[in-house]
Amino acid sequence: MPSLLFERGAPGRGATFVSDAGAAARYLDAGLLRADLPLPDLAELEVARHFTELSSRNFSVDRNFYPLGSCTMKYNPKLNEAAAAFEGFTELHPFAPDAGCQGALQLLWRMQRALTALFGMTQFSLMPAAGAHGEITAMLMAKKHFNDIGEGARNVCLVPDTAHGTNPASAAMVGYRVNAIASTARGRIDVAALKRKLGADTAVCMMTNPNTLGLFEDDIVDVTNAVHEAGGLMYYDGANANAIVGLCRPGDMGFDLLHLNLHKTFSVPHGGGGPGSGPVGANKKLAPYLPQPLVIERDGAFALDWGSQRSIGPVRAFWSHFLAVVRAYAYVIVHGVDGLRRNSELAVLNANYVRAAVKDVLAVPYEDFCRHEFVCSAEALKKKTGVRALDLAKGLLDAGIHAPTMYWPHVVPECLMIEPTETETKATLDGFAATLRGLVELAEAEPDALRAMPLHTSVRRVDEAHVGRQANKGIGLRWSAEQGAV
Ligand SMILES: Cc1ncc(COP(=O)(O)O)c(C=O)c1O
């Protein structure tokens, strides 16, 4: 079955509503009309079938298990969608005066307050559009703070070697020099190594907790104290907060700034499924630097407030990805704090359940219980059979399971990072563990079978090295009648 519109149809089969160029010219500037565009002629039914077929190739949480580590691909309740579809939200004009959108402002205000309480901060801005955007927002706030207090010379950002790649990137984008901190054999930040690097140039230490190995940083209070004593700020990457909501709070651990990924922890579709939302929270010292406007309540009315002279200003047009916040807010009020805590506990339980079910066939490099995710390694399997983590991931695709995150964090060779989330049933987790174990067995008996996988996906193996090298040349995105997709 041809997979591109260009490969379907036949001349004259067109389903045009504007039937002649003369009609088009009534609507479009003549200079914009082109006679030489090689567009395919397709009947409307062909177009409908084409797109319906493509949509069935999408991999999504609603169809299959999606244990993609550090991404929290949990179920997004349909109730959230109903809330986000309310006309009063969807039809709002972004320039509506405050008096004309009190309900929407109240929702934003309540969400600011809910996050403040759940994460132990003083204030939240809902403006950043995604996690990495939240990171850079917070780095800009830190930078402005240091400039304001005459310590603009602080230019080093300390980042553990297990950090998400966006952390060093965000720090570098505001002009900080990034200095990596090693992890210990327990998979935690090496506090002694950190202390050796602290000094008059320390601006920020960016930490993820639980870290990307799925482990809770049990020395976190030591870390925050040491960084503060050196005059630096602590930044919490809260993209992985699914393990902690309702159980512990970054503010209580001593963090000055944090971002969240509402599109993970608070069940907003993401990963091609919808725009994100990366709110930034700040403690009392940093709150004046938050992007504005913030939503405030005054005498029972809600308003956009531009009052802070020290704010870094807006980081995005208008309020935020407003409908993403609506979805997340629906999730918060439906669950309440007890439900949110229960979800965190189940996320941790499910991850430990799968970890225990596979650890005898794929080594789990750290002994302790994990939080919302865990990493395991296919290094021994690779040495014995040549089958790599990548091959196992391809095998999972054939079983209708999304591949785990691979080869990251770099501190674990042949790494698979698995995050089952709290929304999966025990039967799904058992099925996943059995499939993974079956693939390891198959690799030992018939390594070539693994290397040939996937056999049942619409795209088989791609030449990843080639794609990586050619990425900036638009490889795979061009099509020509002579060559097809190149
Ligand atoms: C730990 C961590 N930090 C930051 C991010 C960046 O979030 P976003 O993809 O929304 O920019 C991610 C995303 O996967 C993450 O896992």
The ligand as a Tripos MOL2 file, in Angstrom:
@<TRIPOS>MOLECULE
LIG
   16    16     1     0     0
SMALL
NO_CHARGES

@<TRIPOS>ATOM
      1 C1         14.3110   15.0090   33.6020 C.3       1 LIG1
      2 C2         13.7920   15.8560   32.4670 C.ar      1 LIG1
      3 N1         14.0400   17.1840   32.4700 N.ar      1 LIG1
      4 C3         13.5770   17.9820   31.4840 C.ar      1 LIG1
      5 C4         12.8540   17.5010   30.4300 C.ar      1 LIG1
      6 C5         12.4190   18.4390   29.3210 C.3       1 LIG1
      7 O1         11.0350   18.5460   29.2190 O.3       1 LIG1
      8 P1         10.3320   18.9660   27.8300 P.3       1 LIG1
      9 O2         10.5100   17.8080   26.9180 O.co2     1 LIG1
     10 O3          8.9160   19.2440   28.1820 O.co2     1 LIG1
     11 O4         11.0320   20.1980   27.3280 O.co2     1 LIG1
     12 C6         12.5840   16.1330   30.3800 C.ar      1 LIG1
     13 C7         11.8040   15.5870   29.2340 C.2       1 LIG1
     14 O5         11.7610   14.4750   28.9050 O.2       1 LIG1
     15 C8         13.0560   15.2900   31.4280 C.ar      1 LIG1
     16 O6         12.8220   13.9690   31.4220 O.3       1 LIG1
@<TRIPOS>BOND
     1     1     2 1
     2     2     3 ar
     3     2    15 ar
     4     3     4 ar
     5     4     5 ar
     6     5     6 1
     7     5    12 ar
     8     6     7 1
     9     7     8 1
    10     8     9 2
    11     8    10 1
    12     8    11 1
    13    12    13 1
    14    12    15 ar
    15    13    14 2
    16    15    16 1
@<TRIPOS>SUBSTRUCTURE
     1 LIG1         1 GROUP 0 **** ****
